[in-house]
Amino acid sequence: MENEDQLRLAIDIGGTFTDAVLMGATGQTLATTKVPTTPDTPAHGAISGAEQVLRQAGAEWGNITSFIHGTTLATNALIERRGARVATITNDGFRDILEIAYERRHSQYDIDIEKPDLIVPRHLAFTISGRIDAKGSERTPLAEAEVADIARKLREEKVEAVAVCLLHAYANPAHESRLRSLLQSEMPGLVISLSHEVSPEAREFDRLCTTIANSYIQPLMAGYLADIRTEFCERGLRCPILMMTASGGMTTLETAAHLPIRLVESGPAGGAILAARIAAQVGAEQVLSFDMGGTTAKLCLIDDFRPQSARKFEIARAERFTKGSGMPVRIPVTEMIEIGAGGGSIAALDTLGRVTVGPQSAGAEPGPAGFGKGGTDATVTDADILQGYILPERFAEGRLRIIPAASEQAMQEGIGTGLGTDAGSAASAVSEIVDEAMAAAGRMHAVESGKDLSTRVMIAFGGNGPLHATRVARRAGVERIMIPPNPGVGSAVGFLFAPVSFEIIRSHYVTLDDLDAEALARLFENMQHEAESVVRSGARDVPLTSRRVGFMRYKGQGHEIEINLGDGPLDQLDVGVLEAAFAMEYSRQFGRVVPGMTVEVLNWGLVVATETSRPKPQARKPQRNLRRAEEKRELWCNVTRNWRQAGVFERAALAPGDSLVGPALIVEPQTTTFVSADFCAEVDDAGNIWLIQETETDP
């Protein structure tokens, strides 16, 4: 085996399946697999996946020189509320930050409004005297004598973790650091998260929520990461283990254990990295990535080969599409919209007799009814089985036995009887609902970002993405879809192209009129040193890149826009050029500038990362070989609304230049691509499948 001592392993633990990918030193994918996730002991599923790809490639543990891991454990722990018992410590007089929040309701006229669950009840919110002002000066000394009483109360309440969020700690962390030392003396085993380390930005409500979330999952994630290290090292792994972060970079186990909140949404970030890389390969400057797994579906906008990013998102929204109904978390993150719409999402009838799908999922255990593992609820996968889109004998490489009769029974009992119809019609209804939900999420995400989906290429992957891509694209107004090689394990493949990186954001308020370039240069010098130390712990002796930004707004506005500061010396920064860049970006986003307004900067950001090469664009080959199916099966045509004969093709047998018309199924080990009747499929030089919507369909 070529380069057998230079192998790279990626493991992505999802809510339903765990994906594993083994790649050679030259970037060639050597082996991939999907195994059921083991919820009680996630490391066991990861080990199983790793052993399978090593066996497929004929390799040993000692051949692995790089291991990248992403997991949904942090996300799921926050959503399912499976974390530590957490208390907060804030300044005296600020006990009710969580209760006050933004001083508004996310649904103004809902008399039965469900407020976000912010984890910490009021009786576990403690305060301490002392004050730092916005410029970082101490106004009132920290009341160290109060710490003993706080510690006593923490012990009485059996608190396991504490989130400390003192006013303006981002400007001067002295009080927070001293408070941690005093608490550790009183309670040596206490887990403590400090806001200036977790989210060093202004806006105390967001900063407190982020620190709480970090504290809440820190004991769980520390134990999990220790298990991962032990399990893999015992089997012979010798290389460092790097963790995917929400921003699309990698970090060390030590940093991940200290800041586990940065692991939230790490799996989906890998998928966005893959989509951005593929977009560069095919020269698609505007892309919608569509990642549908077993538990959720994720959609991300990618422009100029870079995923859309954000500094804030919400966890566990009480209302799926309503901003403000979840717990805000302020960390660097790849921006995407995620909904509970995966293969395992459970279908049901609401009190009005309407079909609903998700967000509850059958998960890995027991899974969809058709898996024959004890599940009785009808799911999206059961609907796909009944409509003929899934071939039972080839599903999951034959390792999972599919029982169509179980899917039919669950669909009939759960949906069909209530609708007064048969299981097949109920399955069609479930598909219509879930596909429209995903398309609606994509449309809404685009509108909120001021972008248009109709000009974009959809890059679809995940275990269920290729199966639903044409159905979702039609509803979202997208006419071109691309299915990359190994789409079923797309996020794990994306891990292998991610840089080792660390992002820091610091609050330092200034107006452009009063900008002190030398002070700004000193601020970034300290940030550079801190970020480089983290990156170098996971990537030594390799070139690094830096990206510096300012978050700017007109004075008095509530939110900022991101402006690139360029690569020149910051102590010579031209304020006029910076103001012009702000005006250009503001005009692009909002259609006009506001003349005569002062521009201010609240936060400054820095990303330090290892260099990654952008792939060269690859030309597509023209259509030249129309393939005829040797195998056919009957499936439900969602365009003509009847049962039709569809061709079945093995993806491995398709060559560049091959084309086919829908309806058809293209089968590969971890997923199936459904070519609807109104789409045709073509294979390009790189082995990507292009699905192109036709203007007329054959009735």
N, C-alpha and C positions, 0 to 999 in steps of 0.2 A: 504494500500500500504506500503510495507516494506521500512524503512528509508525515509519516505515521507518528512522529514524535512532536508534531506541531498542531495538535487538534484543539478546536475551540468548542465548548459545550454551552448550550443555552437551555434553561429550564423556565417555563412559564406555568405557574400554578393558577388555574382558573377555578371558578366556582363549580364546574362540572367535570372538566377534563384538565389534565396536566400535560403540557406539550414539551417535547424534548427535540433538540436539533443538534447534530454533530457536524461541524464544518472543518474542512481542511485549511491549511495555511494559505492556499491560493484563493480562498473564498468559495470553493466548490462545496455544495451541500452533500455530505456523505450518507447521512441517515436521518430520518425523522420518525416520530411516533406520537400517538396520543394514547394516554392511559387514563382510567378514571381517577379523579382526585380522591384522596383519602382525608375527609374533613377532620377526623379526630386526630390524626397524625400526618399532617401534610408532607412531612419529610419522606415518609414511606412511598408516597406516590412519585415524588421527585426521584428517589433512588430507583424505583421500578422503571421510570422513563429513561433515566441515564443508562441503566444496565441494558435496556433493549437496544438503544442506538449504538452503544459500544459493541454489542453482540452482532448487530447488523453490519457494522463496519469492520469487524474483526480486530478491534482495538482494545487496549488495556487502560485502566485508570491512569497509569503513569504516563500515558501518551498525551493527556490533556494538559495544555499549557495556559488555558484561559477558561474561566467558568463565570458566566453571567446569569443572574437569577432574578426573576420578577415574581411577585406574588400578589394575590388579592386578599391575603390574610388581614392586612391592616385595614383595608377598605371594609371588608366583611365584619370585622370586629366592631368598627364604628357604626355600621348600619344595623347590625344585629344586637348592639349594646352588650358585647362580651368582653369588657375591659375591667380595669381595676376600679376600686372605690376611690374616687378622687375628691379632693377638697381644693379650694382656692384661697390664696392670700393676696389681698389688694391693699391699697392705702386706706387709712382711716377715712370714713366718709364716702367710700366708693364700693361698698359692699354689694350694691344692687346693679352693677354694670350689666350682668346677664339679664336681669329683669327689665331694665330700661331698654337695652339693645339699641335699635335705631329710632326709637320713639315713634314707631309707626307699625301698622298692621299690614301683613302681606296681602290680605284680602279685606279691603276697607269695609265692605258691607255684609260680611259673613258673620251672622250672630253666633254661629256654632264653630268659630274659627279654631283650628288646631294649631297651637303655637309650636315652634320647633323645640325638640327635646335637647337642651344644652348640657345634659349629663350631670351637672352639679346642682343639687337642691340647695335652697337658700340656707338651711341650717348647717351646711358644710362650707359656707362662704365666710372666711375669717378676714380680719383686717389688722393692720399694724400702723402705728404712728410713724411719721417721717415723710419728707417730701423733697423730690428733685424737680426743678423747673424745666421748661422746654428747652432752655439753653444748656442744660446739664449741670447747673449750679445747685448746690445743696441749700435748701431753704430751711429745713428742719431735720435734725439728725435722726437716724433710725433708732426707734425705741427698742433697744436690744433686751431690755428687762421684760418686755412683753412676750418674748419668744418662748420662755418656759411654760407660760400659761397656754399659749397656742399649741405647743407640743402635747401638753396634757390632754387637751380637748381632741387632738388628732388621735391620740392613743385610745381615748374613750370611745370615739366613733369608729375605731378600727380602720382608719384611713390607710390606704396602701400607696397612694401617690398624691403629690401636691403640685399644683400649677401656680407659680408665683408670677404676678403681673403688676408691677409697680409703675406709677406714672412716670413717663419720659425715661424709662430704663434704656431705650435705644440711644438716648443722648449721653447717659451716664449710668452704667450698670452697677455702680459700687454698692448701692443698697441691696439689690437683688443678690449679688455675689456674697455679701456679708450675711444676708439672711439664710442663704443655703448653708454656709459654714456653721452657723448657729444651730440650724435644724438638724444637720447631720450629727452634731455633737449630742443633741438630745435624743435623736432617733436614727441610729446608724444605718438601718436597713430601709429607710424611707426613700422612695423614688421621687426625685425633685426635677421639675422642668422650669427653666427660667425664660421669661418672654424675650429677653434681649438675645438669647441664643437661638430660640425657636423661630421668632418672627420679629426682627428688630426694626419695626416700622411704627409710625404714628397711627392713630386710631385704636384706642384701648379696647373697644369691644371685640374687634376682629383679632387683635393680638391676644387677648385673653382666651377667646374661643380656640384659637390655634394652639395655644399652650396647653389648654385643657385636653384637647384631642391628642396631643403628643404624650401627655402624662397618662392618659387613659389607656393607650395601647402600648406604652413603653415596657411594662413588665411582660406582657404577652409576647411582644416581638423580640425582646431580649432572650427569652427562653427559646423561642422558635429559631432565632438565628444561631444560638448556641447549639441547638439540636442539628441544624443543617451542617454546621461546621464539623460536629462530632461524627455524624453519620457518614458524610462524604470522606472525611479524613481517614476514618477507620477502614474504608474500602480501598484506600490507596491514592486519593487525590492529594496532590502536592502543591498545586498552584493556589494563589489567593482567590477568594470568592468575592466577586463584585456584585452589588445590588443595583438594579434599575431604579431610577427615581421618577417622580411624576413629571419632571421637566424634560425627560428624554435623555438624561445622562446616566452615568454610572458612579457609584461611590463604594467605599469600603464597608465591610461588616461593622467596624467600630463606629463609623459615622452613622450608619443606618440604625444601630442600636441606640445611639444617643438622640438621633432625630428621626424616629420611625414615621413621623407624619409625612416626611418626604417620600415614603414608599407608597403612599396612597395613590391609586391609579397608575402604578408603575407598569403593569401589563399592557393596558391600552396605549401607553406612551410608546412602547416598542412597536406596536402596529403602525402608529403615525410615522415613526422613523422609517419603517419599511416602505410605506406609501410614498414618503418624500423622496427616498432613494430611487424607487421605481419611476416616479414622476420625472426625475432628472434623466434616467436612462432613456425614456421615451420622449423627452422634450415636452411634457405636459405641464404648462405653467400654472394652470388652475385645476385643482383636484378636490374631490370629496372622497375621503377614505371611509369605508364602510366595513366595520369589524363586528360580525355577529357570531357570538359564541353560544355556549349552552345556557348561560344565565342572563347576559345583557347584550345589548347592541350599542356600539359606539360609533359616532360620526364626527369627523374632524375636517376642517377646511385647511387646505394647503395651497399657498401662493408662492410662486417663484421658488419652488422646491423646499419650502420651509413651513412646518406645521404652525398653525396659529397658536400663540402662547398667551398666558394670562398669569396674574399674580394672585388670583382669588377664585375659589369655587365653593360650592355648598355640598354638604354631606347630608344624606337621609332627609330629603325634602318631604314635608308633610303632604304637599301637593306637587305632583311630578314636574309640571312645567312652570311653576310659579316661583319667581325669584323672591327670596326673603323667607321662604317657608322651611329652609334647612339651616344647618349649622355652618356659618361661614368659616373658611379656613384660608389663611393668607400665606401661601407659599408659591414659589415658581412652579408652574404646571403647564403641560400641553393642553390647550383649551379644546374641549370637545363636549358634545352632549351625549349623555349616557342614559339609556332607559332600560327598564326591566323587560326586555323582549329578546329572549334567546330560545334555543331549542327546547330547553326544559321549562320555559315559562308556562304557568298553569292557566288554562282557560276555564271560565266559569260564567254563570249568568248572574247579573246583579238583581236588585229588588224589582227593577222594571222589566226584567226578562231580556235584557240586552247582553250580548256577548262581550266579555272583557278578557283581556289577556295580560298576565303579570300584574305587578312586579314579582309576586310570589313565584318561586321556582322549585321544581322537583329536585334540582341539584344533582349531585353525583349519587346520592343515596336517598330515596330509592330510584330516582331518575324517572323518565317517561314510562308510562304503562307498557309501551311496546318493548322496553328493555327486558321485561320479565324478571325484574328484581324486587317486586312487591309494590310498585307504584300503581295507584288506582285513579289518579287525577289525569284528565285529558290535557295534553301539552301541545306545543307547536310542532314538536317532532312527531307526535302521534298523528297530527293532521297531515304532515308531509308523507308519512308512511301510507296513510289511507288514500292519498291522492296519487300515489305511484311515483313520487319523486325520489324516494329512498329505496335502493335495492337491498332487501334484507340479507341476501347471501354475501354481499360485498361490503356491508357497513362495518366501519372500524376494523378493516383488514380481517374480518371474520372472527374477531376476538369477542364481539358482543353478539349474542343471539337475539334477533329481532322476531317478535311475535305479533304479526298483524292483527290476529284475533283479539289480543289484549288491548291493542290500540282502539279497535272498533268498539269493544265493550265499554271502555272508558269514555270514548267520545259520545256514544249513544246515551249512556247513563248521565254523563255530566252536562252535555249540551243538547244532543238530539231530542231527547224526550221532552225537555223543557221548551224547545222550539217547535215541537210537533213535526219533526222531520227525521230523516235517516242519518246514520253516522257519516256517510259521504258528504251530504249537504252541510252537516254541522262542521266537518273538517274544512270545507271550503269557506265557511263563514269565519272560522278561527283564523285561517290564513289571510282573509281579506282584512280583518281587524288588525292583526299584528303587522302586516305589511304597510297598512295606512298609518299606523302609529309610528313606525320607523320613518316613513316618508315625511310625515308631519313634523317629526322632530328635526329632520334635516332641513326642511323648509323654514322652520322657525329659527333654527340656528343661523341659517344664511341671512335671514331678514334682520336678526339682531346684530349681525356683523356688517350689514349694509352690502351684501354680496348676492350674486345671482347664481343659482344652481344650473341653469339651462346650458351655460357655456362650459361646464366642468366635465371632466372625465371622472367617473366613479372607479376607484380601485377597491375591489371587494376581496375580503379574506376572512379568516376565522372558520370554525367548523361548519357554520351555517350561512356565512356571508355569500359564497358563490351560489348556494341553493336558492336564496331569496333575492339576489341582486337585481335580476331583470324585473321582478315584481315590484320592488321598492323603487327602482330607477324610473319606471314608467310613471308612478304616482308623483315622484319628486320632479319630473320634467327633465331628467337626465337621459341623453340619447346614446352615450358611449360608456361602456364599462370595460375594465381590464381586470383579468384574473391572473395574478402572478404565479410562478411555479411555487409549489408547496404552500398553497394558501391556507390549508387547515391549521398550520402552525406558524402563521404569519407574524404574530407578535414575537414569538421566540426567535424567529429569523431576524427580525428587526433589532433585537438585543445585540446581536453580533456586529451590527454596524454602528452602535451607539458610542459616543466618546466618553471617556472618563471625564467628568466635569463637576463643577460646583458653582452655584449661583448665590451671590450675596446681594441683599438690598439694604441700604441704610437710609434712614430719614435724616435729612439735613436741609432745613428750610432756608430758602434764599430767593430773592427776586433777581431777574436777569440784570436789572439796573444796578444791583448791589453785589453782583457776583464777584467773589474773591477767588481768582483763578489759582493762586498759590495754595490757599486753604483747600480748594477742591482737589488739587493734585495730591496733597498730603492725605486727604480722606481716601482717595483711590489707591494710594500707595499702601496704606494699611489693609484695605480690602484685598488688594492683589496678594499681599503676603499671606493673609488668612486663607484665601481660596487656593492658592498654589500649594500650601502645606497639605490641604485635604487631597487635592488631585495627585500630588506627588506620592502620597501614601499608597495610591493604587496604580500609578503609572510612572515609573522612574525612567530617566534618560530618554525621554521622547519629547519632540517639540510641542509647545503649548500655544494656544491662541487665546486672545482676550477680546471680549466685546463689552464696551462701556455705553451705558444709556442713562438718560435723565428722564424722569417722569414729570411732565410739565403741564401747566394749565393756565388759563387766565385767572387773575386774582379774584378770589371769591367763589370760584367754581368748586364743585364737590369731588370731581374725579379728574385723573390725569391721563395724558396720552404719552406713549413711549417715543423718545427721540434719540437716535444714535449720535454718540459724541465723537465718532471717528477714531482714528488711530494716532493722531498727532499728540504732541506734548500738552498736557492739560494746563500747565502753568502759562501756556501761550494761547489758550482757547479764545477764539474770536467770538464775542458775544453776539455780534451782528449776524454772523453765519448761523449761530445756534438759533437765534430768533427767527431767521428766515426759514430754517428747517422746520421749526415748530409751526409757522404760518402755513407752509406747504402741506404738512401732514394734517393739520387741523382742517384746512380747506378740503383735503381729500376725503376726510371722514364726515365732515358736517356741511360741506358745500360752500362755505364762506368763512372769512376771518372776521374778527371783531376789532375794528380799528381803534387805536388810542388806548387799548387796555394793557395794563401791566401783566407781564408773564412771570409766573413764579414756579419754582421747582420744590417739590416736597421730598421726593425720594431719588436716590441714585443707585444704579444697579451695575453689577459686574458679573460676567460669566467667564470663567477660566476653564478651558477644555483641551483635551488632546486633539491634535490635528486629525481630521478625517478627509479622505479624498472623495470628491464628487464623481460619480461614474460618468463616462462619456456617453452622450446620446447615441442610441443605436437605431439605424434606419429600419423601418418596417418593410417587409417584403410584400409585393402585391399579391392579390388573390390569384392562384394559378391551378389549384387542385381541389375541385369540389368532391368531398368525401360522401360516399353512400354507406349507410349503416348496414352491417351484416346482422346485427342483433336489434330487435325491436321489443318494446313493451308498451302496454296501454297505460296512459296517465290522463289526469284531468287537465284539460287545456284551459288556463285561466283567461285566455283571450277570446276564444270562440265559445267558451262555456259548455263544452261537451267532452266526452272521453275520446282520445285520439291515439293512434299509433305514433310512438316517438322513437327515434333512433337512439341507440346506446353506443357510446364510443369510449374506449379506453384512452385516457389522456396520454399515457406513455406511448401509444401507437400513433399519435398525431405528430406531424412534422411541420417545420416552418413552411408557410404558404398554403397549408391545408385550410379548407373552409367547409362549413356545413350550415344548414338552415334548421330553424326550430319548427316544431318542438323537438327537443333532443336533451339527452343527459350525457354529460362528460364525466366519467367516473375516474377517481384516483384514490389512493389509500386512505386519506383522512377526510375527504369531503367529496361532494358531487356538485358540478355546475349545471344548473337548469337553464337551458336556452329556450325562452318562451317562443311562442309561434310568431311573434312580431319582431324577433331578433335573429340575426345571423351571427355565426362565430368564425373568427379567423385566427390563425396562429402566426406570430411574428418571429423574427430571427432569434430573440432571446427566450422563446418558449412561452411567452405571455399569450393568453387567450383574450382576444378582443370581441366583445359582444356589441353589435351595432344595431340600433333599432331601425327597422324598415318602415317606410311610409305606408305600405299596403301589406295586408296579410292575406294569406290563402284561406278562404273560408272552408 
